[in-house]
Amino acid sequence: MKYFTFPILMISLLFGCCQKSTAQTSYDLIIVGGGASGTAAGISAGRLGINTLIIEPTPWLGGMLTSAGVSAIDGNHRLPSGIWGEFKAGLEAYYGGEKNLATGWVSNTLFEPKVGNEILQGMAASVPSLTISLESDWQKAVYEQGVWNLAYLKDGETFHISAPILIDATELGDVAASQGIPYRLGMDARDEIGESFAPEKSNHIIQDLTYVVTLQDYGVGADRTIPEPENYNPEEFACACAHADPISDLAPTLDCDKMMSYGKLPNGKYMINWPNCGNDYYVNMVEMNEEERWSAMEEAKQASLRFIYYIQHELGYRHLGIAEDEYPTKDHLPMIPYHRESRRFEGLVDFTLPYVRTPYEAPNPLYRTGIAVGDYTIDHHHKKNVDAPAIDFIKIRVPSYTIPLGALIPKNHPSLILAEKSISVSNIVNGATRLQPVVLGIGQAAGVLAAVAIKENKPLGEVSIREVQTLLLSQNAYIMPFLDMSPREDHYVAMQKIGATGILKGEGVPYLWANQTWFYPERLVTEYELVEGMRSLYPELKDYWGASGNYLSGERLREILELVKPNTPLLELAQAWKRRGLEGNFTSEKKLNRKEVSVLLDELLNPFSKEVNWEGALKN
């Protein structure tokens, strides 16, 4: 599957197809929420032939990417996994190249929200099995006798639909909560979650949310200053221009232009999503009813308007006014706020800090079950709540990581999949898994998981993890966060598979705002490294201690393979080498690198076919 390069003209021609409702009442899959994860889930499941319906309350697809205006991508710039990679390629095609997306310093990829919506609409429109009902609100979901029955409201009419599997891709995990699925909300207690950085006691404090505003440069001499909002006090934003990088030792600088260029978008627009004395706002609306939520969102919106007035009136940026051609709303503001945190439901596995910081030394090898990758550092916003316990996030250094599939499946429910920010993850780790490319990856995996369960008529807990991972790899997704390889390169799949078995492990590096894990495809393999990696998968090697620290030769690889696959002649290795298109010629003396060993192991032993359980251990 090639990366998405959907022409913008075709997007406009097909845009209308995603607005239609349907008289159809039965689907294979229902997705509630057309945000980042819901859209990705619908596309990935639909591409596998699953008859899918997405129900989305706003007129747009993309959620935080578009409807919330967070159009500066955090992380995964060098991990263009699956649908995230396609979306990024669509942006590059629209704006004329990758360099034209790097308009603000907060990100390598910035874009106008309406363009992001159009690209996602075009991607969705190209999937015949996918139906989308926009401006639709789910009312009730009931699971009984193996079937979901769901009612939703659109244009004043109630529709009743059914499907065997449902994905909760709502912003705050509302569908799963309605089913009584246990969840955590707020900060976890240190001893309960097993994270030394967590506070001693749990609480219900979540991250600040933001009602983003998109500004437009109307030119020198223009005055687009909004009326002074109620309760305006410039002291609320007095430190907005004092910028300090939280993961460096540099002193803060007073630079208002730098603050403004943080989220500079193409075509003279600006994303106002500023944490330092800016428009972050604390409110925990997760468990509120609908009326209370609307009231809380209005308060957050007013806080953002006060900040806009401060930018215009106090800082002198009068020529920057609220963009009037961005959102289909009366006030020209986004349709939803940016929620950084949701309910976190209890899954088959819990993705906590040890599995991110030291995946190969964690209690279980959850990395073997990975389905979505991320590289952004753990980032929390708590500046607007003075009661939030202090956590030294600067010291929580992590490499890039992969999310385990079991975190998407709640305990004790056979047909509900978790997506968006509601997966089984700790409060601290949510500070990394909440980011846009990761959530797109979670959605893509949720769609594939649903497709496998539906086609094989299995409860989610009985689905083959390896089958889900194999399909994700076929969709150009990463299951391991190795930045020194690409889906467009030869032997990518073999290296991803061998990495996911743990035979050859990556090396993690905590690095600024783009953490890393390196596979080093060209590095030579030692005999000892190979045997140690294979030992947990092959009992025949349990008591074998004949591997040296010498670099692995073709002959020594054959001898080691003989221990688990008797009667493996050198000729068979040479034929496998040629069959898989490795460079040069295979000889008994040739020293083998990690890419070559990955390909040969994949071809001759296929260790990835060994099924693993939800904790990553081999199944008996």
C-alpha positions in Angstrom: 0.0 0.0 0.0 1.5 3.3 -1.0 1.4 6.5 1.0 -1.7 8.6 0.5 -1.4 11.4 -2.1 -5.0 12.2 -2.6 -5.5 15.1 -5.0 -7.2 18.0 -3.3 -9.6 18.4 -6.3 -10.7 14.8 -5.8 -11.2 15.5 -2.1 -13.6 18.3 -3.0 -15.5 16.1 -5.5 -15.9 13.3 -3.0 -16.4 15.5 0.1 -20.2 15.2 -0.1 -20.3 11.4 0.2 -19.2 11.6 3.8 -22.1 13.8 4.8 -24.8 11.2 4.0 -26.8 9.2 6.5 -28.1 5.8 5.4 -31.2 3.8 5.9 -28.9 0.8 6.6 -29.4 -0.6 10.1 -26.9 -3.4 10.4 -23.1 -3.1 10.2 -20.0 -5.1 10.9 -18.5 -2.4 13.0 -19.8 0.8 14.7 -17.3 3.5 15.7 -18.6 6.2 18.0 -16.4 9.3 17.4 -14.8 10.5 14.2 -11.8 12.1 15.9 -8.2 11.1 15.2 -8.5 7.5 16.3 -12.1 7.0 15.1 -11.3 8.2 11.6 -8.1 6.0 11.4 -10.1 3.0 12.8 -12.8 3.4 10.1 -10.3 3.7 7.3 -8.2 0.7 8.4 -11.2 -1.5 9.0 -12.9 -0.4 5.8 -9.9 -1.2 3.8 -10.1 -4.7 5.1 -13.6 -5.0 3.8 -15.4 -4.4 7.1 -18.8 -2.7 6.6 -18.2 0.2 9.0 -20.2 3.2 10.3 -18.6 6.2 12.0 -20.9 8.4 14.1 -19.4 11.9 14.7 -21.0 14.9 16.5 -19.2 17.6 14.6 -19.3 18.4 10.8 -15.6 17.4 10.5 -13.4 14.4 10.8 -10.1 14.4 12.8 -11.1 15.6 16.3 -8.1 17.2 18.0 -6.3 17.4 14.7 -9.0 19.5 13.1 -12.2 20.2 15.0 -10.2 21.2 18.1 -7.6 23.2 16.1 -4.5 21.4 17.3 -2.9 21.5 13.9 0.7 21.3 15.0 1.7 17.6 15.2 3.6 16.5 18.3 6.2 13.8 17.5 6.6 10.9 15.1 8.2 13.1 12.4 10.7 10.3 11.7 8.1 7.5 12.4 5.6 8.0 9.5 3.6 5.0 10.6 0.6 3.9 8.6 -2.3 6.3 8.4 -0.3 9.0 10.1 2.2 8.7 7.3 -0.5 8.9 4.7 -2.0 12.0 6.3 1.4 13.6 6.5 2.0 12.8 2.8 -1.4 14.4 1.9 -0.4 17.6 3.7 3.0 17.6 1.9 1.2 17.2 -1.5 -1.2 20.0 -0.6 1.4 22.5 0.6 4.1 21.6 -1.9 6.6 19.6 0.2 7.6 18.8 3.7 9.6 22.0 4.2 6.4 24.1 3.7 4.9 22.4 6.8 7.6 23.5 9.2 6.2 27.0 9.7 6.3 27.2 13.5 9.0 26.0 15.9 6.8 23.7 18.0 6.5 21.1 15.3 7.8 19.9 11.9 4.3 19.6 10.7 1.8 22.4 10.9 -1.3 22.9 8.8 -4.6 24.7 8.6 -7.3 22.7 10.4 -9.7 22.9 7.5 -7.1 21.4 5.2 -6.5 18.5 7.6 -10.3 17.8 7.6 -10.4 17.8 3.8 -7.6 15.4 3.6 -9.2 13.0 6.1 -12.5 13.3 4.4 -10.8 12.4 1.1 -9.1 9.4 2.6 -12.4 8.2 4.1 -14.3 8.8 0.9 -11.9 6.4 -1.0 -13.0 3.5 1.2 -16.2 1.9 -0.2 -16.9 -0.1 3.0 -16.9 3.0 5.2 -20.0 5.1 5.9 -19.8 8.3 8.0 -22.7 10.1 9.7 -21.5 13.6 10.7 -23.4 16.0 13.0 -24.8 12.9 14.7 -25.0 12.2 18.5 -25.1 8.7 19.9 -27.9 8.3 22.5 -27.8 4.8 23.9 -25.7 1.7 23.4 -26.8 -1.7 24.6 -24.8 -5.0 24.3 -26.8 -8.2 24.5 -26.7 -11.6 23.0 -23.5 -10.8 21.2 -24.8 -7.7 19.4 -24.5 -4.0 20.0 -27.7 -2.0 19.5 -27.1 1.7 19.3 -29.4 4.7 18.8 -28.1 8.0 17.5 -29.7 11.3 16.6 -29.2 13.2 13.3 -31.3 16.1 12.0 -33.9 15.5 14.7 -34.4 11.8 13.7 -33.4 8.8 15.7 -31.6 6.0 13.9 -31.3 2.5 15.3 -28.3 0.4 14.2 -26.5 -2.8 15.2 -23.1 -4.5 14.9 -21.2 -7.3 16.6 -18.3 -4.9 17.6 -18.1 -1.3 18.7 -15.1 1.0 19.1 -15.3 3.8 21.6 -13.5 6.6 20.0 -15.2 9.4 21.9 -13.1 12.2 23.3 -13.8 11.2 26.9 -14.6 7.5 26.8 -18.4 8.0 27.2 -19.6 4.8 25.6 -17.4 2.5 27.6 -18.4 4.4 30.8 -22.1 3.8 29.9 -21.4 0.1 30.0 -20.0 0.2 33.5 -16.4 -0.6 32.4 -14.0 0.2 35.4 -11.7 3.1 34.8 -9.3 5.4 36.5 -9.5 9.2 36.3 -6.8 11.7 37.3 -3.5 11.0 38.9 -2.6 7.4 40.0 -1.2 6.6 43.5 2.5 5.7 43.4 2.2 2.3 45.1 -1.0 1.3 43.2 0.4 2.0 39.7 4.0 1.0 40.4 5.5 4.3 39.2 8.0 6.0 41.5 7.3 9.4 39.9 3.5 9.3 40.7 2.2 11.2 43.7 1.8 9.3 47.0 -2.0 9.5 46.8 -4.4 9.3 43.9 -6.6 12.2 42.9 -9.1 13.3 40.2 -6.9 16.0 38.8 -6.5 15.7 35.0 -4.4 17.8 32.6 -5.5 21.3 31.6 -7.5 21.5 28.4 -7.3 24.2 25.8 -9.8 26.0 23.7 -7.5 26.7 20.7 -8.0 29.8 18.6 -6.8 30.2 15.0 -5.7 33.7 14.2 -5.1 35.2 10.7 -2.7 37.9 9.8 -4.8 40.6 8.2 -1.9 42.8 7.3 0.0 45.9 8.5 -2.3 48.6 9.7 -5.3 46.3 10.2 -7.0 46.4 13.6 -8.9 43.1 14.3 -9.0 43.6 18.1 -12.0 41.8 19.6 -14.2 43.5 22.2 -12.8 43.4 25.7 -14.1 40.1 27.2 -15.8 40.1 30.6 -13.5 39.6 33.7 -10.5 40.6 31.7 -7.3 41.2 33.7 -4.0 41.5 32.0 -2.2 40.1 35.0 -3.7 36.7 34.1 -1.3 36.6 31.1 1.6 38.6 32.4 4.2 35.9 32.0 3.0 34.7 28.6 6.1 36.0 26.7 8.6 34.4 29.2 9.5 31.3 27.3 11.6 28.5 28.8 12.2 25.0 27.3 11.1 22.6 30.1 13.7 20.0 29.1 16.7 22.3 28.9 18.7 24.3 31.5 18.4 27.6 29.6 17.0 30.5 31.5 13.6 31.9 30.3 13.6 34.6 27.7 11.2 37.4 27.2 10.3 37.1 23.5 6.7 37.7 22.5 7.4 37.1 18.8 8.8 33.7 19.7 5.6 32.9 21.7 3.5 33.9 18.7 5.6 31.9 16.2 5.3 28.8 18.3 2.2 27.6 16.4 2.6 29.6 13.2 0.6 27.9 10.4 0.9 28.1 6.6 -0.9 31.0 4.9 -0.4 33.6 7.6 -2.3 31.8 10.3 -1.4 31.1 14.0 -2.5 28.3 16.3 -3.0 29.8 19.8 -2.4 26.8 22.1 0.0 28.3 24.6 0.7 26.8 28.1 2.7 29.5 29.8 0.2 32.0 31.2 -1.8 31.4 28.1 -5.0 29.7 27.2 -4.6 26.4 29.0 -7.6 26.1 31.3 -8.3 23.7 34.1 -11.6 22.0 34.4 -12.5 18.3 34.8 -15.6 17.8 32.7 -15.1 14.1 32.1 -17.9 13.0 34.4 -20.2 16.0 33.9 -23.5 15.8 32.2 -24.0 17.4 28.8 -25.4 20.7 30.1 -22.5 21.0 32.6 -20.0 20.2 29.9 -21.3 23.0 27.6 -21.0 25.4 30.5 -17.5 24.4 31.2 -16.5 24.6 27.5 -17.9 28.1 27.4 -15.7 29.1 30.4 -12.7 27.7 28.6 -13.6 29.5 25.5 -13.9 32.8 27.4 -10.4 32.2 28.9 -9.0 31.9 25.4 -10.8 35.1 24.2 -9.3 37.0 27.1 -5.9 35.7 26.0 -6.6 36.8 22.4 -7.5 40.3 23.6 -4.3 40.4 25.7 -2.3 39.5 22.6 -4.0 42.1 20.5 -4.4 44.9 23.0 -1.5 44.6 25.4 1.2 43.0 23.1 0.2 45.1 20.0 -0.7 42.3 17.6 -3.8 44.1 16.5 -3.4 42.9 12.9 -3.9 39.3 14.0 -7.6 38.6 14.2 -9.7 35.4 14.6 -9.6 33.6 11.3 -13.1 33.7 9.7 -12.6 31.1 7.0 -11.4 28.2 9.2 -14.3 26.6 11.1 -18.0 26.3 10.2 -19.0 28.0 13.5 -20.8 31.3 14.2 -18.0 32.5 16.4 -15.2 31.2 14.1 -13.7 29.1 16.9 -13.1 25.4 16.9 -16.0 23.0 17.5 -14.5 21.3 20.5 -11.8 22.0 23.1 -8.5 20.1 23.1 -8.9 17.3 25.7 -5.5 16.1 26.9 -7.0 13.4 29.2 -9.9 11.1 29.4 -11.1 8.2 31.4 -8.5 5.4 31.3 -10.2 2.0 31.3 -9.0 -1.2 32.8 -7.6 -3.3 30.0 -6.2 -6.7 29.4 -2.8 -5.1 30.2 -1.9 -1.8 31.7 0.7 0.3 29.9 2.7 1.9 32.6 6.0 3.8 32.9 8.4 0.7 33.3 7.2 -0.6 29.9 8.1 2.8 28.3 11.4 3.5 30.1 12.9 0.0 30.0 10.8 -2.2 27.8 13.3 -5.1 27.7 13.7 -5.1 31.5 10.0 -4.6 32.4 8.1 -7.3 34.3 6.6 -8.6 31.0 7.7 -8.3 27.3 4.7 -6.2 26.3 6.8 -4.8 23.4 6.2 -8.1 21.6 2.5 -7.1 21.4 3.1 -3.6 20.1 0.7 -2.0 17.6 1.3 1.8 17.7 4.5 3.8 18.2 5.4 7.2 19.6 8.5 9.2 20.3 7.3 12.4 22.0 8.5 12.9 25.5 6.0 12.6 28.5 4.4 16.1 28.6 1.8 17.2 31.1 -0.1 20.5 31.4 -0.9 21.4 35.0 0.0 25.1 35.3 -3.6 26.3 35.7 -4.4 24.1 38.7 -2.4 25.1 41.8 -3.7 21.9 43.6 -2.0 19.6 41.2 0.9 17.7 42.9 4.2 18.5 41.5 5.7 15.8 39.3 9.2 16.3 37.9 8.5 15.4 34.4 12.0 16.6 33.3 13.5 13.6 35.0 11.1 11.1 33.4 13.3 10.5 30.4 12.0 7.8 28.0 13.0 6.4 24.6 10.5 5.9 21.9 8.0 3.2 22.6 5.3 0.9 21.3 1.8 0.5 22.8 0.6 -3.1 23.6 -2.5 -4.4 21.9 -4.0 -5.5 25.2 -4.3 -1.9 26.3 -7.1 -1.4 23.7 -9.3 -4.2 25.1 -11.2 -3.8 28.3 -11.4 -6.7 30.8 -14.5 -8.7 30.8 -16.0 -7.4 27.5 -15.8 -9.5 24.3 -16.8 -6.9 21.8 -15.8 -3.4 22.9 -12.5 -1.7 21.7 -11.0 1.3 23.4 -9.4 4.1 21.4 -8.5 7.8 21.5 -7.2 8.6 25.0 -9.2 6.0 26.8 -6.9 3.0 26.5 -5.5 1.2 29.6 -2.6 3.5 30.4 -1.3 5.2 33.5 -1.8 8.9 34.1 1.9 9.7 33.6 2.2 7.7 30.4 -0.9 9.3 29.0 1.2 12.4 28.7 2.9 10.7 25.7 0.2 8.4 24.3 -2.3 11.3 24.0 -0.5 12.9 21.1 -1.9 13.1 17.6 0.2 10.5 15.6 0.0 8.0 18.5 -3.7 8.3 18.7 -4.0 7.9 14.9 -1.9 4.7 15.3 -4.2 3.5 18.2 -7.2 4.0 15.9 -5.6 2.2 13.0 -4.8 -0.8 15.2 -8.3 -0.7 16.7 -9.8 -1.0 13.2 -7.5 -3.9 12.3 -8.3 -5.7 15.6 -12.0 -5.3 14.9 -11.6 -6.6 11.4 -9.7 -9.8 12.5 -12.3 -10.5 15.3 -15.2 -10.0 12.9 -13.8 -12.1 10.0 -12.9 -14.9 12.4 -16.0 -14.6 14.6 -13.9 -14.5 17.7 -14.1 -12.6 21.0 -11.5 -9.9 21.1 -9.5 -11.7 23.8 -9.0 -14.7 21.5 -7.7 -12.8 18.5 -4.1 -13.6 17.3 -1.9 -10.7 18.2 0.5 -11.7 15.5 -2.2 -11.6 12.9 -3.2 -8.0 13.9 0.5 -7.0 13.8 1.0 -8.7 10.4 -2.0 -6.8 8.9 -0.7 -3.5 10.4 2.7 -4.1 8.8 0.9 -4.7 5.5 -0.7 -1.2 6.0 2.8 0.4 6.3 2.4 0.8 10.1 5.2 0.4 12.6 4.9 -2.1 15.4 8.4 -1.4 16.8 9.6 2.3 17.1 12.8 1.9 15.1 13.6 5.2 13.5 16.4 3.9 11.3 14.1 2.1 8.9 11.1 3.0 6.7 8.1 1.0 5.3 9.3 2.1 1.9 12.6 0.2 2.3 13.4 -3.4 1.5 13.4 -5.8 4.4 11.5 -3.4 6.7 8.9 -6.0 7.6 11.5 -8.6 8.5 13.3 -6.3 10.8 10.1 -5.2 12.4 9.1 -8.8 13.0 12.4 -9.9 14.4 12.5 -6.8 16.6 9.0 -7.7 17.9 10.2 -11.2 18.9 13.0 -9.7 20.9 15.7 -11.8 19.2 17.4 -8.6 18.1 16.6 -5.7 20.4 16.6 -2.0 19.8 18.6 0.6 21.7 16.5 3.4 23.3 17.8 6.9 23.6 15.9 9.6 25.6 16.4 12.7 23.3 14.8 16.1 23.8 11.3 16.2 22.3 11.9 13.3 19.8 13.0 10.2 21.7 14.7 7.5 19.8 15.0 3.7 19.5 17.7 2.5 17.0 17.8 -0.9 15.4 21.1 -0.4 13.6 20.4 -2.6 10.5 24.0 -2.4 9.3 25.7 -3.3 12.6 27.3 -6.8 12.7 25.7 -9.4 15.0 27.8 -11.4 17.5 27.2 -15.1 18.1 26.3 -14.4 21.7 23.8 -11.7 20.9 21.9 -14.0 18.5 21.8 -17.0 20.9 20.7 -14.8 23.9 18.0 -13.3 21.8 16.8 -16.7 20.6 17.0 -18.5 23.9 13.6 -17.5 25.3 11.9 -18.6 22.1 13.7 -21.9 21.5 14.0 -24.4 24.4 16.7 -26.2 22.4 19.1 -23.3 23.2 18.3 -23.2 26.9 21.5 -25.0 27.9 23.7 -24.0 24.9 26.7 -21.9 26.0 28.8 -22.3 22.9 28.3 -18.9 21.4 31.3 -16.5 21.5 31.5 -12.8 21.3 32.9 -13.1 17.7 30.9 -11.6 14.8 28.4 -14.1 13.4 29.5 -15.7 10.1 27.4 -17.6 7.6 28.8 -20.9 8.9 28.2 -20.1 12.5 24.6 -19.0 11.7 24.1 -22.4 10.0 25.5 -24.2 13.1 23.2 -22.3 15.4 20.2 -22.9 13.2 21.0 -26.6 13.2 20.2 -26.7 16.9 16.6 -25.7 16.4 16.1 -26.7 12.7 18.2 -29.8 12.1 19.5 -30.6 8.6 19.9 -27.0 7.5 22.6 -27.0 4.8 24.6 -24.0 3.9 23.0 -24.1 0.5 19.5 -23.5 2.0 20.8 -20.3 3.6 22.3 -19.2 0.3 19.0 -19.9 -1.5 17.1 -17.9 1.2 19.6 -15.1 0.8 19.0 -14.9 -2.9 15.2 -15.5 -2.7 14.8 -12.5 -0.4 16.9 -10.2 -2.5 19.8 -9.5 0.0 22.7 -7.7 -1.5 25.9 -9.5 -2.6 26.5 -13.2 -2.2 26.1 -15.4 0.9 29.2 -17.3 1.9 30.3 -19.3 4.9 32.8 -16.7 5.9 30.6 -13.6 5.4 30.0 -11.6 8.6 26.3 -10.9 8.9 24.6 -7.6 10.0 21.3 -7.2 11.8 19.3 -6.7 8.6 20.7 -9.8 7.0 20.2 -11.9 10.1 16.6 -10.6 10.4 15.8 -11.6 6.9 17.3 -15.1 7.1 15.6 -15.8 10.5 12.3 -14.6 9.1 12.7 -16.8 6.0 14.1 -20.0 7.6 12.6 -20.1 11.1 9.7 -17.5 11.0 9.9 -16.9 14.8 7.3 -14.2 14.5 4.7 -17.0 13.8 5.1 -18.1 17.4 2.0 -16.8 19.1 2.3 -14.6 22.2 -0.2 -13.9 24.9 -1.4 -10.5 26.0 1.7 -10.1 28.3 4.0 -10.9 25.5 5.0 -14.4 26.7 5.0 -17.4 24.3 1.8 -19.4 24.2 2.2 -23.0 25.1 
